[in-house]
Amino acid sequence: MGLLSRDEIFKVNDAAHEDVPVPEWGGTVRVKALNGKERMTYEGSLWEQRSKGRPKLRTDFANATLVQMTVVDEDGKLLFSRHDIELLSTKSAAALDRVVEVARRLAGLSDEDIEEAVGDFDEGPDGPSSTD
């Protein structure tokens, strides 16, 4: 396999999706893979900038946010808006986890990635810091 050119890379449709049965919701949803920009937006949503000190990790709506960003209709349009995130967070945790597991896999987002991101902020020149 030879080296790819710029044009060859941009011609490739590398958008993936997977249909996920969600029995708690009585059907199936389509989960799309995040592109690079969307993944950065998602990862950024996990942090709250504080007026002083380092950003604080926020996981209260992490799963609902990922569901909002990845569940699409047959045409690939998002089913949920950002305004739906809080309401999505009230849905079955098992259902959310099922969708999130696929969304994370499709995005190449592992537990190690999140732990590494947390470590980048928790470890400073003075050693570990509090997330308060």
N, CA, C and O atoms as CSV, one atom per row, in Angstrom:
chain,resi,resn,atom,element,x,y,z
A,1,MET,N,N,0.847,-1.173,0.000
A,1,MET,CA,C,0.000,0.000,0.000
A,1,MET,C,C,0.894,1.237,0.000
A,1,MET,O,O,1.766,1.377,0.857
A,2,GLY,N,N,0.674,2.130,-0.962
A,2,GLY,CA,C,1.506,3.318,-1.097
A,2,GLY,C,C,1.021,4.472,-0.240
A,2,GLY,O,O,-0.032,4.403,0.393
A,3,LEU,N,N,1.799,5.515,-0.235
A,3,LEU,CA,C,1.437,6.716,0.518
A,3,LEU,C,C,0.275,7.425,-0.160
A,3,LEU,O,O,0.220,7.507,-1.387
A,4,LEU,N,N,-0.643,7.932,0.632
A,4,LEU,CA,C,-1.808,8.647,0.124
A,4,LEU,C,C,-1.476,10.101,-0.145
A,4,LEU,O,O,-0.654,10.705,0.544
A,5,SER,N,N,-2.121,10.647,-1.145
A,5,SER,CA,C,-1.986,12.076,-1.419
A,5,SER,C,C,-3.062,12.829,-0.645
A,5,SER,O,O,-3.998,12.227,-0.119
A,6,ARG,N,N,-2.924,14.116,-0.582
A,6,ARG,CA,C,-3.913,14.975,0.060
A,6,ARG,C,C,-5.287,14.757,-0.563
A,6,ARG,O,O,-6.272,14.558,0.148
A,7,ASP,N,N,-5.350,14.794,-1.893
A,7,ASP,CA,C,-6.629,14.626,-2.588
A,7,ASP,C,C,-7.246,13.262,-2.325
A,7,ASP,O,O,-8.461,13.148,-2.157
A,8,GLU,N,N,-6.416,12.232,-2.288
A,8,GLU,CA,C,-6.938,10.890,-2.005
A,8,GLU,C,C,-7.556,10.816,-0.616
A,8,GLU,O,O,-8.600,10.191,-0.431
A,9,ILE,N,N,-6.921,11.447,0.353
A,9,ILE,CA,C,-7.446,11.445,1.718
A,9,ILE,C,C,-8.785,12.165,1.779
A,9,ILE,O,O,-9.726,11.669,2.399
A,10,PHE,N,N,-8.883,13.337,1.141
A,10,PHE,CA,C,-10.123,14.102,1.195
A,10,PHE,C,C,-11.251,13.459,0.396
A,10,PHE,O,O,-12.418,13.753,0.651
A,11,LYS,N,N,-10.936,12.593,-0.563
A,11,LYS,CA,C,-11.961,11.914,-1.353
A,11,LYS,C,C,-12.618,10.765,-0.598
A,11,LYS,O,O,-13.740,10.372,-0.920
A,12,VAL,N,N,-11.932,10.224,0.401
A,12,VAL,CA,C,-12.433,9.061,1.120
A,12,VAL,C,C,-13.586,9.465,2.040
A,12,VAL,O,O,-13.481,10.428,2.800
A,13,ASN,N,N,-14.681,8.719,1.960
A,13,ASN,CA,C,-15.787,8.900,2.896
A,13,ASN,C,C,-15.501,7.987,4.087
A,13,ASN,O,O,-15.745,6.781,4.032
A,14,ASP,N,N,-14.982,8.577,5.158
A,14,ASP,CA,C,-14.615,7.784,6.325
A,14,ASP,C,C,-15.619,7.933,7.467
A,14,ASP,O,O,-15.326,7.596,8.614
A,15,ALA,N,N,-16.810,8.444,7.135
A,15,ALA,CA,C,-17.865,8.584,8.134
A,15,ALA,C,C,-18.522,7.224,8.349
A,15,ALA,O,O,-19.052,6.626,7.413
A,16,ALA,N,N,-18.484,6.752,9.565
A,16,ALA,CA,C,-19.070,5.451,9.894
A,16,ALA,C,C,-20.318,5.657,10.753
A,16,ALA,O,O,-20.496,6.698,11.385
A,17,HIS,N,N,-21.160,4.649,10.756
A,17,HIS,CA,C,-22.301,4.650,11.666
A,17,HIS,C,C,-22.663,3.202,11.985
A,17,HIS,O,O,-22.255,2.271,11.289
A,18,GLU,N,N,-23.436,3.038,13.052
A,18,GLU,CA,C,-23.854,1.704,13.465
A,18,GLU,C,C,-25.247,1.807,14.074
A,18,GLU,O,O,-25.526,2.722,14.848
A,19,ASP,N,N,-26.114,0.872,13.723
A,19,ASP,CA,C,-27.442,0.813,14.312
A,19,ASP,C,C,-27.368,0.013,15.606
A,19,ASP,O,O,-26.812,-1.085,15.641
A,20,VAL,N,N,-27.937,0.579,16.674
A,20,VAL,CA,C,-27.819,0.000,18.006
A,20,VAL,C,C,-29.209,-0.294,18.566
A,20,VAL,O,O,-30.016,0.622,18.723
A,21,PRO,N,N,-29.496,-1.556,18.868
A,21,PRO,CA,C,-30.768,-1.870,19.517
A,21,PRO,C,C,-30.777,-1.300,20.938
A,21,PRO,O,O,-29.827,-1.477,21.701
A,22,VAL,N,N,-31.871,-0.613,21.272
A,22,VAL,CA,C,-32.027,-0.050,22.614
A,22,VAL,C,C,-33.389,-0.514,23.131
A,22,VAL,O,O,-34.384,0.196,22.987
A,23,PRO,N,N,-33.432,-1.709,23.734
A,23,PRO,CA,C,-34.711,-2.264,24.167
A,23,PRO,C,C,-35.451,-1.373,25.172
A,23,PRO,O,O,-36.681,-1.369,25.217
A,24,GLU,N,N,-34.698,-0.628,25.967
A,24,GLU,CA,C,-35.338,0.267,26.942
A,24,GLU,C,C,-36.183,1.333,26.243
A,24,GLU,O,O,-37.146,1.843,26.816
A,25,TRP,N,N,-35.820,1.665,25.010
A,25,TRP,CA,C,-36.544,2.676,24.251
A,25,TRP,C,C,-37.478,2.052,23.222
A,25,TRP,O,O,-38.184,2.761,22.505
A,26,GLY,N,N,-37.480,0.728,23.152
A,26,GLY,CA,C,-38.394,0.041,22.270
A,26,GLY,C,C,-38.009,0.035,20.805
A,26,GLY,O,O,-38.883,-0.058,19.943
A,27,GLY,N,N,-36.729,0.132,20.500
A,27,GLY,CA,C,-36.320,0.127,19.098
A,27,GLY,C,C,-34.826,0.234,18.922
A,27,GLY,O,O,-34.047,-0.183,19.779
A,28,THR,N,N,-34.439,0.801,17.795
A,28,THR,CA,C,-33.045,0.909,17.389
A,28,THR,C,C,-32.721,2.363,17.071
A,28,THR,O,O,-33.555,3.089,16.530
A,29,VAL,N,N,-31.521,2.779,17.406
A,29,VAL,CA,C,-31.057,4.123,17.033
A,29,VAL,C,C,-29.808,3.981,16.177
A,29,VAL,O,O,-29.088,2.986,16.263
A,30,ARG,N,N,-29.566,4.983,15.355
A,30,ARG,CA,C,-28.356,5.020,14.532
A,30,ARG,C,C,-27.352,5.941,15.213
A,30,ARG,O,O,-27.661,7.087,15.539
A,31,VAL,N,N,-26.147,5.422,15.422
A,31,VAL,CA,C,-25.064,6.172,16.057
A,31,VAL,C,C,-23.996,6.429,15.018
A,31,VAL,O,O,-23.499,5.499,14.382
A,32,LYS,N,N,-23.642,7.701,14.845
A,32,LYS,CA,C,-22.604,8.058,13.882
A,32,LYS,C,C,-21.285,8.285,14.609
A,32,LYS,O,O,-21.252,8.633,15.790
A,33,ALA,N,N,-20.221,8.082,13.884
A,33,ALA,CA,C,-18.893,8.361,14.433
A,33,ALA,C,C,-18.673,9.870,14.450
A,33,ALA,O,O,-19.107,10.581,13.544
A,34,LEU,N,N,-18.003,10.345,15.478
A,34,LEU,CA,C,-17.614,11.754,15.522
A,34,LEU,C,C,-16.457,11.978,14.561
A,34,LEU,O,O,-15.589,11.117,14.412
A,35,ASN,N,N,-16.447,13.136,13.909
A,35,ASN,CA,C,-15.251,13.493,13.152
A,35,ASN,C,C,-14.277,14.162,14.125
A,35,ASN,O,O,-14.594,14.332,15.302
A,36,GLY,N,N,-13.124,14.532,13.648
A,36,GLY,CA,C,-12.101,15.099,14.530
A,36,GLY,C,C,-12.567,16.346,15.265
A,36,GLY,O,O,-12.336,16.481,16.466
A,37,LYS,N,N,-13.216,17.251,14.558
A,37,LYS,CA,C,-13.690,18.493,15.179
A,37,LYS,C,C,-14.761,18.208,16.224
A,37,LYS,O,O,-14.754,18.804,17.300
A,38,GLU,N,N,-15.679,17.301,15.912
A,38,GLU,CA,C,-16.735,16.951,16.861
A,38,GLU,C,C,-16.162,16.293,18.107
A,38,GLU,O,O,-16.629,16.549,19.217
A,39,ARG,N,N,-15.159,15.454,17.930
A,39,ARG,CA,C,-14.534,14.808,19.092
A,39,ARG,C,C,-13.878,15.850,19.996
A,39,ARG,O,O,-13.985,15.761,21.220
A,40,MET,N,N,-13.206,16.831,19.410
A,40,MET,CA,C,-12.595,17.894,20.222
A,40,MET,C,C,-13.673,18.687,20.958
A,40,MET,O,O,-13.488,19.058,22.117
A,41,THR,N,N,-14.797,18.948,20.290
A,41,THR,CA,C,-15.899,19.656,20.933
A,41,THR,C,C,-16.435,18.849,22.105
A,41,THR,O,O,-16.687,19.401,23.176
A,42,TYR,N,N,-16.610,17.540,21.909
A,42,TYR,CA,C,-17.089,16.682,22.988
A,42,TYR,C,C,-16.108,16.684,24.159
A,42,TYR,O,O,-16.504,16.883,25.307
A,43,GLU,N,N,-14.842,16.463,23.865
A,43,GLU,CA,C,-13.850,16.436,24.937
A,43,GLU,C,C,-13.805,17.778,25.670
A,43,GLU,O,O,-13.647,17.816,26.890
A,44,GLY,N,N,-13.944,18.878,24.926
A,44,GLY,CA,C,-13.973,20.200,25.555
A,44,GLY,C,C,-15.181,20.401,26.439
A,44,GLY,O,O,-15.119,21.144,27.418
A,45,SER,N,N,-16.292,19.742,26.102
A,45,SER,CA,C,-17.514,19.889,26.902
A,45,SER,C,C,-17.385,19.249,28.278
A,45,SER,O,O,-18.196,19.508,29.166
A,46,LEU,N,N,-16.374,18.420,28.451
A,46,LEU,CA,C,-16.169,17.749,29.732
A,46,LEU,C,C,-15.470,18.645,30.757
A,46,LEU,O,O,-15.306,18.264,31.917
A,47,TRP,N,N,-15.062,19.831,30.322
A,47,TRP,CA,C,-14.297,20.721,31.204
A,47,TRP,C,C,-15.045,22.015,31.446
A,47,TRP,O,O,-15.639,22.589,30.533
A,48,GLU,N,N,-15.008,22.461,32.675
A,48,GLU,CA,C,-15.601,23.748,33.049
A,48,GLU,C,C,-14.465,24.695,33.410
A,48,GLU,O,O,-13.666,24.424,34.306
A,49,GLN,N,N,-14.415,25.805,32.697
A,49,GLN,CA,C,-13.367,26.781,32.991
A,49,GLN,C,C,-13.753,27.562,34.232
A,49,GLN,O,O,-14.846,28.121,34.318
A,50,ARG,N,N,-12.848,27.591,35.184
A,50,ARG,CA,C,-13.093,28.334,36.423
A,50,ARG,C,C,-12.360,29.658,36.361
A,50,ARG,O,O,-11.385,29.804,35.624
A,51,SER,N,N,-12.832,30.624,37.138
A,51,SER,CA,C,-12.211,31.945,37.105
A,51,SER,C,C,-10.772,31.900,37.609
A,51,SER,O,O,-9.928,32.674,37.157
A,52,LYS,N,N,-10.496,31.005,38.534
A,52,LYS,CA,C,-9.140,30.863,39.058
A,52,LYS,C,C,-8.712,29.405,38.951
A,52,LYS,O,O,-9.511,28.494,39.169
A,53,GLY,N,N,-7.474,29.201,38.620
A,53,GLY,CA,C,-6.933,27.846,38.597
A,53,GLY,C,C,-7.255,27.075,37.341
A,53,GLY,O,O,-7.634,27.632,36.311
A,54,ARG,N,N,-7.093,25.788,37.461
A,54,ARG,CA,C,-7.257,24.881,36.333
A,54,ARG,C,C,-8.730,24.569,36.071
A,54,ARG,O,O,-9.569,24.714,36.960
A,55,PRO,N,N,-9.037,24.141,34.851
A,55,PRO,CA,C,-10.413,23.728,34.553
A,55,PRO,C,C,-10.825,22.546,35.422
A,55,PRO,O,O,-9.982,21.777,35.883
A,56,LYS,N,N,-12.121,22.410,35.639
A,56,LYS,CA,C,-12.670,21.342,36.457
A,56,LYS,C,C,-13.361,20.327,35.547
A,56,LYS,O,O,-14.124,20.698,34.655
A,57,LEU,N,N,-13.084,19.041,35.784
A,57,LEU,CA,C,-13.723,17.982,35.032
A,57,LEU,C,C,-15.197,17.906,35.407
A,57,LEU,O,O,-15.549,17.844,36.585
A,58,ARG,N,N,-16.058,17.910,34.383
A,58,ARG,CA,C,-17.506,17.805,34.597
A,58,ARG,C,C,-17.993,16.562,33.869
A,58,ARG,O,O,-17.872,16.462,32.648
A,59,THR,N,N,-18.534,15.633,34.608
A,59,THR,CA,C,-19.032,14.418,33.971
A,59,THR,C,C,-20.542,14.278,34.122
A,59,THR,O,O,-21.109,13.260,33.723
A,60,ASP,N,N,-21.207,15.293,34.697
A,60,ASP,CA,C,-22.629,15.167,34.986
A,60,ASP,C,C,-23.478,14.924,33.744
A,60,ASP,O,O,-24.475,14.206,33.825
A,61,PHE,N,N,-23.122,15.490,32.610
A,61,PHE,CA,C,-23.889,15.294,31.388
A,61,PHE,C,C,-23.053,14.665,30.271
A,61,PHE,O,O,-23.401,14.784,29.096
A,62,ALA,N,N,-21.958,13.999,30.627
A,62,ALA,CA,C,-21.046,13.462,29.612
A,62,ALA,C,C,-21.732,12.452,28.698
A,62,ALA,O,O,-21.603,12.546,27.477
A,63,ASN,N,N,-22.451,11.498,29.259
A,63,ASN,CA,C,-23.100,10.484,28.432
A,63,ASN,C,C,-24.209,11.089,27.584
A,63,ASN,O,O,-24.306,10.800,26.391
A,64,ALA,N,N,-25.038,11.922,28.185
A,64,ALA,CA,C,-26.135,12.543,27.438
A,64,ALA,C,C,-25.593,13.427,26.321
A,64,ALA,O,O,-26.182,13.486,25.242
A,65,THR,N,N,-24.489,14.108,26.563
A,65,THR,CA,C,-23.878,14.952,25.530
A,65,THR,C,C,-23.404,14.106,24.358
A,65,THR,O,O,-23.614,14.469,23.200
A,66,LEU,N,N,-22.766,12.981,24.655
A,66,LEU,CA,C,-22.288,12.124,23.578
A,66,LEU,C,C,-23.454,11.536,22.787
A,66,LEU,O,O,-23.372,11.421,21.564
A,67,VAL,N,N,-24.531,11.164,23.463
A,67,VAL,CA,C,-25.729,10.671,22.770
A,67,VAL,C,C,-26.282,11.773,21.872
A,67,VAL,O,O,-26.620,11.522,20.715
A,68,GLN,N,N,-26.374,12.984,22.398
A,68,GLN,CA,C,-26.893,14.109,21.607
A,68,GLN,C,C,-26.058,14.334,20.354
A,68,GLN,O,O,-26.601,14.648,19.295
A,69,MET,N,N,-24.757,14.178,20.463
A,69,MET,CA,C,-23.852,14.477,19.352
A,69,MET,C,C,-23.742,13.356,18.323
A,69,MET,O,O,-23.185,13.566,17.245
A,70,THR,N,N,-24.271,12.153,18.642
A,70,THR,CA,C,-24.032,11.018,17.759
A,70,THR,C,C,-25.269,10.293,17.249
A,70,THR,O,O,-25.169,9.552,16.271
A,71,VAL,N,N,-26.419,10.473,17.866
A,71,VAL,CA,C,-27.618,9.762,17.406
A,71,VAL,C,C,-28.242,10.554,16.261
A,71,VAL,O,O,-28.565,11.733,16.406
A,72,VAL,N,N,-28.405,9.886,15.118
A,72,VAL,CA,C,-28.872,10.549,13.898
A,72,VAL,C,C,-30.060,9.796,13.302
A,72,VAL,O,O,-30.331,8.647,13.652
A,73,ASP,N,N,-30.761,10.479,12.390
A,73,ASP,CA,C,-31.850,9.828,11.657
A,73,ASP,C,C,-31.277,9.143,10.418
A,73,ASP,O,O,-30.061,9.098,10.234
A,74,GLU,N,N,-32.157,8.608,9.571
A,74,GLU,CA,C,-31.709,7.878,8.382
A,74,GLU,C,C,-30.920,8.747,7.407
A,74,GLU,O,O,-30.124,8.238,6.619
A,75,ASP,N,N,-31.147,10.071,7.464
A,75,ASP,CA,C,-30.427,10.994,6.582
A,75,ASP,C,C,-29.135,11.519,7.201
A,75,ASP,O,O,-28.443,12.337,6.595
A,76,GLY,N,N,-28.810,11.053,8.399
A,76,GLY,CA,C,-27.589,11.486,9.058
A,76,GLY,C,C,-27.717,12.781,9.831
A,76,GLY,O,O,-26.711,13.346,10.261
A,77,LYS,N,N,-28.954,13.268,10.020
A,77,LYS,CA,C,-29.171,14.502,10.782
A,77,LYS,C,C,-29.370,14.164,12.249
A,77,LYS,O,O,-30.031,13.185,12.594
A,78,LEU,N,N,-28.789,14.990,13.104
A,78,LEU,CA,C,-28.899,14.758,14.545
A,78,LEU,C,C,-30.363,14.730,14.975
A,78,LEU,O,O,-31.162,15.561,14.544
A,79,LEU,N,N,-30.708,13.759,15.835
A,79,LEU,CA,C,-32.068,13.678,16.372
A,79,LEU,C,C,-32.286,14.683,17.495
A,79,LEU,O,O,-33.395,15.183,17.684
A,80,PHE,N,N,-31.230,14.973,18.233
A,80,PHE,CA,C,-31.345,15.809,19.421
A,80,PHE,C,C,-30.524,17.083,19.271
A,80,PHE,O,O,-29.494,17.104,18.597
A,81,SER,N,N,-30.998,18.135,19.910
A,81,SER,CA,C,-30.252,19.387,19.939
A,81,SER,C,C,-29.536,19.502,21.285
A,81,SER,O,O,-29.757,18.699,22.192
A,82,ARG,N,N,-28.691,20.494,21.395
A,82,ARG,CA,C,-27.989,20.736,22.665
A,82,ARG,C,C,-28.980,21.022,23.794
A,82,ARG,O,O,-28.684,20.789,24.966
A,83,HIS,N,N,-30.153,21.528,23.429
A,83,HIS,CA,C,-31.175,21.820,24.432
A,83,HIS,C,C,-31.780,20.549,25.022
A,83,HIS,O,O,-32.446,20.605,26.056
A,84,ASP,N,N,-31.556,19.407,24.378
A,84,ASP,CA,C,-32.100,18.127,24.841
A,84,ASP,C,C,-31.181,17.403,25.817
A,84,ASP,O,O,-31.581,16.386,26.383
A,85,ILE,N,N,-29.978,17.886,26.031
A,85,ILE,CA,C,-28.987,17.150,26.824
A,85,ILE,C,C,-29.482,16.877,28.242
A,85,ILE,O,O,-29.377,15.747,28.719
A,86,GLU,N,N,-30.008,17.871,28.910
A,86,GLU,CA,C,-30.458,17.647,30.292
A,86,GLU,C,C,-31.596,16.636,30.331
A,86,GLU,O,O,-31.617,15.766,31.202
A,87,LEU,N,N,-32.543,16.736,29.399
A,87,LEU,CA,C,-33.642,15.783,29.346
A,87,LEU,C,C,-33.134,14.383,29.000
A,87,LEU,O,O,-33.605,13.401,29.573
A,88,LEU,N,N,-32.185,14.278,28.076
A,88,LEU,CA,C,-31.590,12.979,27.754
A,88,LEU,C,C,-30.950,12.340,28.982
A,88,LEU,O,O,-30.974,11.119,29.133
A,89,SER,N,N,-30.385,13.153,29.847
A,89,SER,CA,C,-29.715,12.620,31.035
A,89,SER,C,C,-30.694,11.949,31.991
A,89,SER,O,O,-30.269,11.227,32.892
A,90,THR,N,N,-31.991,12.172,31.815
A,90,THR,CA,C,-32.990,11.544,32.682
A,90,THR,C,C,-33.467,10.197,32.130
A,90,THR,O,O,-34.273,9.518,32.766
A,91,LYS,N,N,-32.976,9.814,30.963
A,91,LYS,CA,C,-33.361,8.541,30.365
A,91,LYS,C,C,-32.590,7.397,31.033
A,91,LYS,O,O,-31.652,7.629,31.795
A,92,SER,N,N,-32.992,6.186,30.741
A,92,SER,CA,C,-32.391,4.991,31.327
A,92,SER,C,C,-30.868,5.012,31.203
A,92,SER,O,O,-30.319,5.197,30.117
A,93,ALA,N,N,-30.202,4.817,32.342
A,93,ALA,CA,C,-28.738,4.771,32.334
A,93,ALA,C,C,-28.242,3.604,31.484
A,93,ALA,O,O,-27.227,3.728,30.798
A,94,ALA,N,N,-28.941,2.479,31.522
A,94,ALA,CA,C,-28.539,1.324,30.718
A,94,ALA,C,C,-28.635,1.646,29.232
A,94,ALA,O,O,-27.758,1.268,28.454
A,95,ALA,N,N,-29.694,2.340,28.836
A,95,ALA,CA,C,-29.859,2.720,27.432
A,95,ALA,C,C,-28.768,3.697,27.011
A,95,ALA,O,O,-28.157,3.532,25.955
A,96,LEU,N,N,-28.524,4.711,27.834
A,96,LEU,CA,C,-27.477,5.681,27.523
A,96,LEU,C,C,-26.121,4.988,27.413
A,96,LEU,O,O,-25.350,5.260,26.492
A,97,ASP,N,N,-25.839,4.099,28.349
A,97,ASP,CA,C,-24.554,3.387,28.328
A,97,ASP,C,C,-24.393,2.570,27.060
A,97,ASP,O,O,-23.300,2.512,26.495
A,98,ARG,N,N,-25.472,1.935,26.603
A,98,ARG,CA,C,-25.414,1.109,25.397
A,98,ARG,C,C,-25.051,1.976,24.184
A,98,ARG,O,O,-24.207,1.592,23.374
A,99,VAL,N,N,-25.682,3.128,24.067
A,99,VAL,CA,C,-25.413,4.036,22.946
A,99,VAL,C,C,-24.007,4.634,23.077
A,99,VAL,O,O,-23.268,4.712,22.095
A,100,VAL,N,N,-23.651,5.047,24.269
A,100,VAL,CA,C,-22.334,5.663,24.504
A,100,VAL,C,C,-21.203,4.688,24.200
A,100,VAL,O,O,-20.178,5.083,23.644
A,101,GLU,N,N,-21.378,3.431,24.554
A,101,GLU,CA,C,-20.332,2.435,24.278
A,101,GLU,C,C,-20.022,2.381,22.783
A,101,GLU,O,O,-18.856,2.335,22.390
A,102,VAL,N,N,-21.053,2.388,21.960
A,102,VAL,CA,C,-20.846,2.340,20.510
A,102,VAL,C,C,-20.268,3.664,20.015
A,102,VAL,O,O,-19.353,3.675,19.192
A,103,ALA,N,N,-20.805,4.783,20.517
A,103,ALA,CA,C,-20.314,6.104,20.088
A,103,ALA,C,C,-18.833,6.261,20.410
A,103,ALA,O,O,-18.068,6.767,19.590
A,104,ARG,N,N,-18.433,5.835,21.584
A,104,ARG,CA,C,-17.021,5.943,21.964
A,104,ARG,C,C,-16.144,5.055,21.087
A,104,ARG,O,O,-15.066,5.469,20.660
A,105,ARG,N,N,-16.605,3.839,20.819
A,105,ARG,CA,C,-15.826,2.932,19.964
A,105,ARG,C,C,-15.679,3.515,18.561
A,105,ARG,O,O,-14.584,3.504,17.999
A,106,LEU,N,N,-16.772,4.024,17.992
A,106,LEU,CA,C,-16.717,4.586,16.643
A,106,LEU,C,C,-15.808,5.817,16.567
A,106,LEU,O,O,-15.186,6.078,15.538
A,107,ALA,N,N,-15.740,6.571,17.675
A,107,ALA,CA,C,-14.904,7.771,17.712
A,107,ALA,C,C,-13.462,7.458,18.098
A,107,ALA,O,O,-12.604,8.341,18.083
A,108,GLY,N,N,-13.198,6.193,18.446
A,108,GLY,CA,C,-11.852,5.843,18.898
A,108,GLY,C,C,-11.538,6.470,20.238
A,108,GLY,O,O,-10.382,6.764,20.540
A,109,LEU,N,N,-12.578,6.677,21.047
A,109,LEU,CA,C,-12.433,7.326,22.349
A,109,LEU,C,C,-12.453,6.263,23.430
A,109,LEU,O,O,-13.487,5.643,23.677
A,110,SER,N,N,-11.322,6.049,24.073
A,110,SER,CA,C,-11.210,5.003,25.086
A,110,SER,C,C,-11.154,5.610,26.486
A,110,SER,O,O,-10.977,6.817,26.650
A,111,ASP,N,N,-11.308,4.752,27.485
A,111,ASP,CA,C,-11.149,5.189,28.876
A,111,ASP,C,C,-9.761,5.787,29.082
A,111,ASP,O,O,-9.595,6.750,29.832
A,112,GLU,N,N,-8.773,5.213,28.415
A,112,GLU,CA,C,-7.401,5.704,28.555
A,112,GLU,C,C,-7.275,7.127,28.018
A,112,GLU,O,O,-6.520,7.931,28.567
A,113,ASP,N,N,-8.013,7.448,26.941
A,113,ASP,CA,C,-7.984,8.807,26.401
A,113,ASP,C,C,-8.498,9.807,27.425
A,113,ASP,O,O,-7.912,10.874,27.613
A,114,ILE,N,N,-9.588,9.459,28.081
A,114,ILE,CA,C,-10.169,10.364,29.078
A,114,ILE,C,C,-9.246,10.475,30.279
A,114,ILE,O,O,-9.024,11.571,30.794
A,115,GLU,N,N,-8.703,9.339,30.731
A,115,GLU,CA,C,-7.771,9.376,31.859
A,115,GLU,C,C,-6.546,10.225,31.531
A,115,GLU,O,O,-6.038,10.949,32.388
A,116,GLU,N,N,-6.078,10.133,30.296
A,116,GLU,CA,C,-4.923,10.936,29.877
A,116,GLU,C,C,-5.269,12.420,29.891
A,116,GLU,O,O,-4.469,13.244,30.333
A,117,ALA,N,N,-6.461,12.761,29.406
A,117,ALA,CA,C,-6.890,14.166,29.401
A,117,ALA,C,C,-7.021,14.691,30.818
A,117,ALA,O,O,-6.630,15.823,31.105
A,118,VAL,N,N,-7.568,13.876,31.703
A,118,VAL,CA,C,-7.693,14.279,33.105
A,118,VAL,C,C,-6.310,14.456,33.706
A,118,VAL,O,O,-6.071,15.421,34.433
A,119,GLY,N,N,-5.398,13.542,33.413
A,119,GLY,CA,C,-4.037,13.628,33.929
A,119,GLY,C,C,-3.329,14.889,33.476
A,119,GLY,O,O,-2.528,15.454,34.221
A,120,ASP,N,N,-3.618,15.341,32.250
A,120,ASP,CA,C,-2.996,16.554,31.748
A,120,ASP,C,C,-3.342,17.761,32.602
A,120,ASP,O,O,-2.541,18.686,32.731
A,121,PHE,N,N,-4.546,17.753,33.191
A,121,PHE,CA,C,-4.953,18.879,34.006
A,121,PHE,C,C,-4.692,18.647,35.487
A,121,PHE,O,O,-4.485,19.606,36.230
A,122,ASP,N,N,-4.696,17.393,35.930
A,122,ASP,CA,C,-4.502,17.099,37.343
A,122,ASP,C,C,-3.047,17.211,37.766
A,122,ASP,O,O,-2.757,17.509,38.925
A,123,GLU,N,N,-2.142,16.978,36.848
A,123,GLU,CA,C,-0.726,17.026,37.174
A,123,GLU,C,C,-0.141,18.350,36.700
A,123,GLU,O,O,-0.212,18.671,35.514
A,124,GLY,N,N,0.413,19.090,37.582
A,124,GLY,CA,C,1.038,20.357,37.224
A,124,GLY,C,C,2.444,20.385,37.761
A,124,GLY,O,O,2.957,19.365,38.219
A,125,PRO,N,N,3.075,21.541,37.710
A,125,PRO,CA,C,4.453,21.630,38.205
A,125,PRO,C,C,4.539,21.346,39.690
A,125,PRO,O,O,5.594,20.936,40.175
A,126,ASP,N,N,3.448,21.554,40.431
A,126,ASP,CA,C,3.438,21.326,41.861
A,126,ASP,C,C,2.865,19.950,42.216
A,126,ASP,O,O,2.608,19.686,43.390
A,127,GLY,N,N,2.659,19.068,41.232
A,127,GLY,CA,C,2.107,17.747,41.491
A,127,GLY,C,C,0.605,17.735,41.316
A,127,GLY,O,O,0.033,18.668,40.754
A,128,PRO,N,N,-0.038,16.681,41.795
A,128,PRO,CA,C,-1.478,16.552,41.623
A,128,PRO,C,C,-2.222,17.707,42.279
A,128,PRO,O,O,-1.810,18.232,43.314
A,129,SER,N,N,-3.339,18.089,41.642
A,129,SER,CA,C,-4.157,19.158,42.200
A,129,SER,C,C,-5.564,18.664,42.436
A,129,SER,O,O,-5.954,17.610,41.935
A,130,SER,N,N,-6.311,19.408,43.183
A,130,SER,CA,C,-7.704,19.072,43.455
A,130,SER,C,C,-8.552,19.476,42.261
A,130,SER,O,O,-8.226,20.425,41.549
A,131,THR,N,N,-9.659,18.738,42.044
A,131,THR,CA,C,-10.572,19.101,40.973
A,131,THR,C,C,-11.706,19.957,41.498
A,131,THR,O,O,-12.690,20.170,40.790
A,132,ASP,N,N,-11.596,20.460,42.736
A,132,ASP,CA,C,-12.635,21.339,43.323
A,132,ASP,C,C,-12.502,22.747,42.798
A,132,ASP,O,O,-13.282,23.622,43.175
